[in-house]
């Protein structure tokens, strides 16, 4: 049986894609999603109970904070983000290559991979993004200095969302 967080991630991925229908079977459970006019219907056939889920259209956001499952997820609007976090032509943005959870360190007891002011090389690991129980190491892609960390540890990140600002050397 899929966990609720995994189902939510599937709903987001289907909503952001151009497909209109998606079905998934695993261990006797079957989930089927159909998009119609901004509403994604999710049916878990193991329980035989349709559950309409209202899904907002994708929003280009600077961050999506992690909140308890009982509260709706709120996206920041770009207008609400300080200018230093939105655009600086001289800085390189390290962006998330996928939807997932941002982790600053390899485990909760370890120190973060990078901090503000740290020098990084193109192949330096700067964080981990966990997606569907897979932990993906993210590299800096550029030589330089970390000038800003745009996300919090444990925060949900979207595809293409900036996570770090690096001053290239």
PyMOL commands that set and color helices and strands:
alter all, ss='L'
color gray80, all
select helices_A, chain A and resi 4-16+78-80+83-86
alter helices_A, ss='H'
color red, helices_A
select strands_A, chain A and resi 21-26+29-36+39-44+49-54+91-95+100-103+119-120+125-131+134-139+144-149+156-157+162-168
alter strands_A, ss='S'
color yellow, strands_A
deselect
rebuild
show_as cartoon
